[in-house]
Amino acid sequence: MQKLGLVLIGVSFLPWAAIALVLPRLPITTTQKTLLIPALLVLAEILFWLGLLIVGKEAAQRYKQFFNFKAVWRSLKRGINRLGRSLR
């Protein structure tokens, strides 16, 4: 069941890619594109949150930690410090 949740999370990024890569090239009117963009965004959000509900709290915490700006910043600072020490 957890694999289904991970697949849903992964699939939730496809509407974003479709908006950026496919939608501008479709031979439809601007009005139709304007209506399609929010529909795709809502679909992406539904798929993402449904997948997150399926994978559970532990996986959600790991995912949140992976995209935590403070953790990324600390990791970058450590890497820069190590690089500086190795260049001395």
Buried (B, 14 or more C-beta within 10 A) or exposed (E): EEEEBBBBBEBBEBBEEBBEEEBEEEEEEEEEEEEBBEEBEEBBEEBBEBBBEBBEEEBBEEBEEEEEEEEEEEEEEEEEEEEEEEEE
